[in-house]
Amino acid sequence: MAKTKYQIIVEHLKNAIECNELKTGSKLPSVRDLSRTFHCSKDTAQKALTELRYQQYIYAKPKSGYYVLEQNQNHEDIELQLSQDRYQAYEDFRLCVNETLIGRDNYLFNYYSQQEGLEELRESVRQLLAEQTIYANLENIVLTSGTQQALYILSQIDFPNQKNQILVEQPTYHRMNQLLTNQNLAYRTIERNCEGIDLEKLEEIFRTGHIKFFYTIPRFHYPLGHSYHRKEKEAILKLANRYHVFIVEDDYLSDLDDKQELTFHYLDTSQHVIYIKSFSTSLFPALRITSLILPPSIRESFLQYKSIMDYDSNLIMQKSLSLYINNGMYGKNRLDRLKKMREQQKEIQNDYAGLGLELKVHYLPNALLLELDDSIQLPALKHSNIPLDFFEQAYLSSCPYQFAKLDYEIAKKYLPQIQLYIKKD
């Protein structure tokens, strides 16, 4: 099988480094020079450099380029030089932004009339989702400036079922709650706990209400961390089909599911699911790009409304994200986050077991969830210096203070203090 240009560049540079033709500390040819030498696109050249970087042959200097890494260093020194820390994703993405600005004046001085978003990024997203068994035609993928914009448009447009109420779980994503109250939208609620929702109650609401769509976070629910299993999803989809209710599936932490559970979108056979994936959570909040998979029945209405409020989303960021995905940076960042998550969970589990606390806990992707019962001195705990999140904004009504979250990054420091607020027998 013939080698691809990407493989040819990688092998050429590796051989040059190993044969000492490219000496330690010497600067590599630029992306532009490599693309000219090997008669390939700049994206292919960048992908090759990225691969060499993760194979620990080269390292990057911001605003300078790539340099040969000393090959006889020990592993710890290499990790230090490559800065494998929480800001690695930021640095990698910045490289993609810089590359986008080189020789691509059309992204700066022209408008892009397709409301669906940059076709290159939509194709990158399509391939990325397919790797997670989330399949979609390119024409059904639409990009928005963040999840909030996507939810706002969905709340405003008419749906084929001609209904007007939005059903939300409680607790749920606080910005969804704000959207409902600030816009005075008609809504219904259903309780969700660490075991899920009452399916009989859900059917009653679907049957008696005028539900336009049911907004749900299927896995790693915010804030409880609960994930629906397949049978629950199939039962919910069956009810949605029977009562002609659409499901808005906010899959914001899909990248942290190493089991890769099947989505509502995958199981849907009646075009009743709107799938949402945010890149803000996967990378960093300032990246306001969200992708949706829209059923054909609402696609045109969605795009027409989007054109009124958002004529031209940020093309520079869209192109940069496309590069970031295609170069393999996104996938490697995902694996790094999964590894770190497992390490943190194991460490906190050991710390918690050592303390002997009797509180029921759940280990979320990035935090420890505490179930607060009568054994807790709640007023004192709320006014302590422990930085707990009690999810006040996750409820449309008053917060019941049943749960509290403690981020893994600081849990080790504050877990022992929680013992002080447990009632003594």
TASULGI-V793913 format. One record per pair of residues at least 12 apart in sequence whose ideal C-beta (glycine too) atoms are under 8 Angstrom apart, sorted by sequence separation. I is the first residue (numbers start at 1). J is the second residue. D is the distance in Angstrom with one decimal. If there is no record, write none. Layout:
BEGIN
I/J/D, I/J/D
END
This chain:
BEGIN
57/69/6.1, 69/81/6.6, 126/138/5.5, 168/180/6.9, 190/202/6.0, 202/214/8.0, 251/263/6.2, 263/275/6.6, 278/290/4.7, 279/291/7.5, 359/371/6.5, 391/403/6.2, 32/45/7.9, 53/66/7.2, 56/69/6.2, 69/82/7.8, 277/290/6.9, 359/372/7.6, 360/373/7.6, 390/403/7.4, 391/404/7.9, 31/45/4.7, 34/48/7.2, 52/66/7.8, 57/71/7.6, 166/180/6.5, 249/263/6.3, 276/290/6.3, 277/291/5.0, 349/363/6.6, 359/373/7.5, 390/404/5.3, 391/405/7.2, 13/28/6.8, 31/46/5.2, 34/49/7.6, 123/138/6.2, 126/141/5.8, 190/205/6.1, 218/233/6.8, 249/264/4.5, 276/291/7.5, 277/292/7.8, 348/363/7.0, 389/404/6.6, 122/138/5.8, 125/141/5.9, 249/265/6.0, 276/292/5.4, 352/368/7.4, 359/375/7.2, 388/404/4.3, 389/405/4.3, 49/66/5.5, 188/205/5.5, 247/264/5.5, 275/292/6.6, 358/375/6.9, 359/376/7.3, 388/405/6.7, 389/406/7.9, 31/49/6.8, 125/143/7.7, 274/292/6.4, 275/293/4.1, 345/363/4.9, 370/388/7.7, 388/406/5.8, 119/138/7.6, 122/141/4.6, 166/185/6.0, 168/187/6.1, 170/189/4.8, 274/293/7.1, 382/401/7.5, 387/406/7.5, 122/142/7.9, 166/186/7.1, 167/187/7.0, 168/188/7.7, 169/189/7.4, 170/190/7.1, 172/192/7.6, 216/236/7.8, 273/293/7.9, 274/294/6.0, 348/368/5.8, 386/406/7.4, 387/407/7.7, 28/49/7.1, 122/143/6.6, 165/186/4.6, 166/187/4.7, 167/188/4.9, 168/189/5.8, 169/190/5.8, 170/191/5.8, 171/192/7.2, 188/209/5.2, 247/268/7.6, 274/295/6.7, 56/78/5.2, 59/81/5.8, 121/143/6.5, 164/186/5.2, 165/187/6.0, 166/188/7.6, 167/189/7.3, 168/190/7.7, 169/191/7.5, 170/192/6.7, 214/236/7.7, 273/295/7.3, 344/366/7.7, 59/82/5.5, 116/139/7.5, 165/188/5.6, 167/190/6.4, 169/192/4.0, 188/211/6.7, 254/277/6.3, 272/295/7.1, 378/401/5.9, 381/404/7.6, 387/410/6.4, 117/141/7.7, 151/175/7.4, 155/179/6.1, 186/210/7.6, 249/273/5.7, 251/275/6.5, 252/276/7.6, 271/295/4.2, 274/298/7.4, 289/313/7.7, 341/365/5.4, 9/34/6.2, 116/141/7.0, 117/142/6.3, 118/143/7.2, 151/176/6.1, 155/180/7.8, 247/272/5.9, 249/274/6.8, 251/276/6.5, 252/277/7.4, 271/296/6.9, 289/314/8.0, 341/366/6.8, 12/38/8.0, 56/82/7.0, 116/142/5.0, 117/143/2.9, 214/240/6.8, 246/272/5.3, 247/273/4.9, 248/274/4.8, 249/275/5.1, 250/276/4.9, 251/277/5.5, 252/278/5.0, 271/297/6.4, 288/314/7.6, 115/142/7.6, 116/143/6.8, 117/144/7.8, 148/175/5.4, 152/179/6.2, 237/264/6.4, 245/272/7.1, 246/273/7.3, 247/274/7.0, 249/276/6.5, 255/282/5.1, 387/414/7.0, 147/175/7.5, 151/179/5.8, 155/183/6.6, 169/197/6.7, 236/264/7.4, 244/272/7.9, 246/274/6.2, 248/276/6.7, 250/278/7.9, 253/281/6.4, 265/293/6.1, 289/317/6.2, 386/414/4.8, 9/38/5.6, 53/82/7.4, 62/91/7.1, 192/221/6.7, 233/262/7.3, 241/270/4.7, 252/281/4.9, 288/317/7.6, 289/318/6.6, 372/401/6.2, 8/38/6.5, 28/58/6.2, 155/185/5.8, 194/224/5.5, 196/226/6.2, 222/252/7.2, 227/257/7.7, 233/263/7.9, 237/267/5.8, 240/270/8.0, 287/317/6.5, 372/402/5.8, 9/40/7.4, 60/91/7.2, 148/179/7.4, 152/183/8.0, 193/224/6.9, 194/225/7.6, 195/226/7.2, 214/245/5.8, 216/247/6.5, 218/249/5.7, 230/261/7.2, 233/264/5.5, 237/268/5.9, 241/272/6.0, 371/402/6.8, 372/403/6.4, 386/417/5.6, 62/94/7.1, 192/224/6.7, 194/226/5.4, 196/228/6.4, 211/243/7.3, 213/245/6.6, 214/246/7.3, 216/248/7.1, 218/250/7.9, 219/251/6.8, 220/252/7.8, 229/261/7.6, 230/262/6.0, 237/269/8.0, 240/272/5.1, 289/321/5.8, 371/403/6.1, 372/404/5.9, 385/417/7.9, 386/418/6.7, 5/38/5.5, 193/226/7.5, 199/232/7.4, 206/239/5.4, 212/245/7.6, 213/246/4.0, 214/247/5.3, 215/248/4.7, 216/249/6.4, 217/250/4.9, 218/251/6.3, 220/253/4.0, 234/267/6.0, 237/270/7.8, 370/403/6.6, 384/417/7.1, 5/39/7.5, 6/40/7.7, 192/226/6.9, 202/236/6.8, 206/240/7.2, 211/245/4.8, 212/246/6.9, 213/247/6.6, 214/248/7.0, 216/250/7.1, 217/251/7.7, 219/253/6.7, 227/261/6.6, 233/267/5.6, 287/321/7.1, 369/403/5.9, 370/404/4.7, 5/40/4.1, 9/44/7.3, 13/48/7.2, 30/65/6.1, 60/95/6.5, 63/98/7.6, 213/248/5.0, 215/250/6.8, 217/252/6.8, 219/254/7.0, 237/272/7.1, 369/404/7.6, 370/405/7.5, 9/45/6.4, 196/232/6.0, 199/235/5.5, 203/239/5.3, 206/242/7.5, 207/243/6.1, 220/256/6.5, 237/273/7.6, 369/405/5.5, 370/406/6.8, 27/64/7.7, 28/65/6.6, 199/236/7.3, 202/239/6.2, 206/243/4.0, 220/257/7.1, 230/267/7.4, 368/405/7.0, 381/418/7.6, 384/421/6.6, 6/44/5.2, 10/48/4.9, 14/52/6.9, 27/65/5.6, 28/66/4.4, 167/205/6.1, 219/257/5.7, 367/405/4.7, 368/406/4.8, 5/44/5.3, 9/48/3.8, 13/52/5.9, 27/66/7.1, 28/67/6.8, 167/206/8.0, 176/215/5.9, 206/245/5.4, 367/406/6.2, 368/407/7.9, 17/57/5.4, 27/67/5.5, 28/68/7.0, 199/239/7.5, 203/243/7.9, 367/407/4.9, 368/408/6.7, 381/421/4.3, 6/47/5.5, 10/51/5.5, 14/55/7.7, 17/58/7.7, 26/67/6.7, 283/324/7.9, 364/405/7.3, 366/407/6.6, 367/408/6.0, 380/421/5.4, 6/48/5.3, 10/52/6.2, 25/67/6.0, 26/68/5.2, 50/92/7.8, 167/209/7.0, 219/261/6.1, 279/321/6.3, 366/408/6.0, 14/57/6.1, 25/68/6.2, 172/215/7.1, 368/411/5.2, 13/57/7.2, 24/68/5.3, 165/209/5.4, 167/211/5.0, 173/217/6.6, 367/411/7.7, 377/421/4.7, 6/51/7.7, 13/58/7.8, 23/68/6.5, 24/69/7.2, 25/70/7.7, 165/210/4.7, 166/211/7.5, 172/217/6.9, 218/263/6.6, 376/421/6.0, 377/422/7.3, 22/68/5.1, 24/70/4.5, 164/210/5.8, 165/211/5.1, 166/212/5.9, 167/213/7.3, 168/214/7.9, 169/215/7.5, 218/264/5.9, 376/422/6.4, 377/423/6.0, 24/71/7.3, 163/210/4.6, 165/212/5.9, 166/213/6.1, 167/214/4.4, 168/215/5.0, 169/216/6.1, 283/330/8.0, 368/415/7.9, 375/422/5.6, 376/423/7.2, 163/211/5.8, 164/212/5.7, 166/214/8.0, 167/215/6.9, 169/217/7.4, 216/264/7.8, 282/330/7.5, 370/418/7.5, 375/423/5.4, 46/95/7.9, 163/212/4.3, 166/215/6.3, 173/222/5.3, 246/295/7.7, 374/423/7.8, 46/96/7.8, 172/222/7.0, 283/333/7.4, 17/68/5.6, 161/212/6.6, 171/222/8.0, 282/333/7.8, 169/221/7.5, 171/223/5.8, 246/298/7.8, 282/334/7.4, 18/71/7.5, 46/99/5.9, 159/212/5.1, 171/224/7.0, 17/71/7.1, 159/213/6.8, 42/99/6.8, 357/415/7.7, 154/213/6.8, 359/418/7.5, 42/102/7.6, 348/408/5.8, 351/411/7.3, 355/415/6.1, 42/103/7.5, 213/274/7.2, 347/408/8.0, 351/412/5.7, 355/416/6.4, 357/418/6.7, 357/419/6.5, 345/408/7.4, 348/411/5.3, 352/415/6.5, 359/422/7.4, 151/215/7.5, 344/408/4.2, 348/412/7.1, 351/415/5.9, 355/419/6.6, 358/422/7.5, 344/409/8.0, 347/412/7.2, 357/422/7.1, 348/415/7.8, 31/99/6.3, 32/102/6.8, 31/102/7.6, 32/103/7.2, 173/250/6.8, 167/245/7.6, 256/334/8.0, 173/252/8.0, 255/334/4.7, 258/338/5.6, 163/244/7.9, 256/337/6.5, 163/245/7.7, 255/337/6.9, 256/338/6.4, 161/244/4.6, 255/338/8.0, 161/245/7.0, 161/246/7.0, 256/341/6.2, 159/246/6.1, 154/248/6.2, 151/248/7.5, 147/250/6.9, 147/252/7.1, 256/365/4.4, 256/366/8.0, 253/365/5.9, 134/254/7.9, 154/274/6.8, 132/254/6.3, 151/276/7.9, 150/276/5.9, 133/260/6.5, 132/260/5.8, 133/262/6.6, 134/263/5.7, 136/265/7.8, 147/276/6.2, 133/263/7.8, 134/265/5.9, 135/266/7.3, 147/278/4.7, 134/266/6.3, 146/278/7.2, 133/266/5.9, 147/280/7.2, 146/280/6.3, 160/297/4.8, 225/362/5.3, 160/298/6.9, 224/362/7.6, 225/363/7.9, 136/275/7.6, 159/298/6.2, 225/364/3.9, 150/290/5.3, 225/365/7.5, 134/275/6.8, 149/290/7.4, 157/298/6.8, 146/288/4.1, 150/292/5.6, 145/288/4.8, 146/289/7.3, 147/290/4.7, 158/301/6.4, 145/289/7.2, 146/290/5.4, 157/301/4.5, 220/364/6.8, 225/369/5.6, 144/289/7.8, 145/290/7.6, 157/302/6.0, 220/365/5.6, 224/369/6.8, 143/289/6.2, 144/290/5.0, 223/369/7.5, 143/290/7.0, 144/291/8.0, 129/277/7.1, 143/291/5.6, 144/292/6.7, 154/302/7.3, 157/305/5.2, 142/291/7.3, 143/292/7.7, 153/302/5.8, 156/305/6.1, 141/291/6.0, 142/292/4.9, 141/292/7.2, 125/277/7.6, 141/293/5.9, 142/294/5.6, 153/305/5.1, 140/293/5.4, 141/294/8.0, 153/306/5.8, 140/294/5.5, 140/295/7.5, 140/296/6.9, 153/309/7.7, 136/293/4.4, 142/299/7.2, 149/306/7.9, 134/293/7.5, 140/299/6.5, 139/299/7.8, 142/302/6.5, 149/309/7.6, 142/303/6.8, 149/310/6.7, 129/291/7.8, 144/306/6.9, 129/293/7.7, 142/306/7.6, 145/310/5.9, 125/291/4.8, 144/310/7.3, 223/389/7.3, 121/289/7.8, 145/313/5.3, 194/362/6.3, 223/391/4.7, 122/291/7.6, 144/313/7.3, 145/314/7.4, 143/313/6.3, 223/394/5.3, 222/394/7.2, 117/291/7.9, 143/318/6.7, 194/369/8.0, 194/371/7.3, 224/403/6.8, 223/403/6.8, 223/405/6.2, 116/303/6.7, 115/303/4.5, 93/283/6.4, 93/284/7.8, 115/306/5.2, 115/307/5.0, 89/283/5.7, 90/284/6.4, 93/287/7.6, 89/284/7.1, 115/310/7.9, 117/313/6.2, 118/315/6.1, 121/318/4.6, 124/321/7.4, 128/325/5.5, 120/318/7.8, 121/319/7.0, 124/322/4.5, 127/325/7.8, 120/319/6.6, 123/322/7.9, 111/311/7.5, 112/312/5.8, 118/318/4.1, 121/321/5.8, 125/325/7.3, 111/312/5.3, 117/318/6.3, 118/319/6.3, 121/322/4.2, 124/325/4.3, 120/322/4.7, 124/326/5.6, 128/330/6.9, 112/315/5.5, 118/322/6.8, 121/325/7.9, 189/396/6.3, 107/315/4.5, 108/316/7.3, 107/316/5.6, 187/396/7.8, 107/319/5.9, 101/316/7.1, 104/319/7.0, 178/393/7.7, 181/396/7.0, 100/316/5.6, 177/393/6.7, 180/396/7.0, 177/394/7.1, 177/395/7.4, 97/316/6.8, 100/319/4.6, 174/393/3.7, 177/396/5.2, 97/317/7.6, 100/320/4.8, 171/391/5.5, 174/394/5.3, 99/320/7.7, 173/394/7.4, 172/394/6.1, 97/320/4.5, 100/323/6.6, 171/394/3.5, 96/320/4.3, 99/323/6.1, 170/394/7.8, 171/395/5.2, 96/321/7.5, 170/395/5.8, 170/396/6.3, 93/320/6.5, 96/323/4.2, 170/397/7.6, 93/321/7.9, 96/324/4.6, 168/396/7.6, 93/324/5.5, 96/327/7.1, 92/324/6.8, 96/329/7.2, 93/329/7.4, 92/329/4.5, 89/329/7.6, 92/333/7.2, 89/333/4.7, 88/333/7.3, 88/336/7.2, 84/336/7.7, 54/328/7.7, 46/323/6.6, 50/327/4.5, 51/328/6.7, 50/328/5.8, 54/332/6.0, 47/326/6.6, 50/329/6.1, 43/323/6.2, 47/327/4.6, 46/327/5.5, 47/328/6.5, 43/326/6.0, 43/327/7.3
END
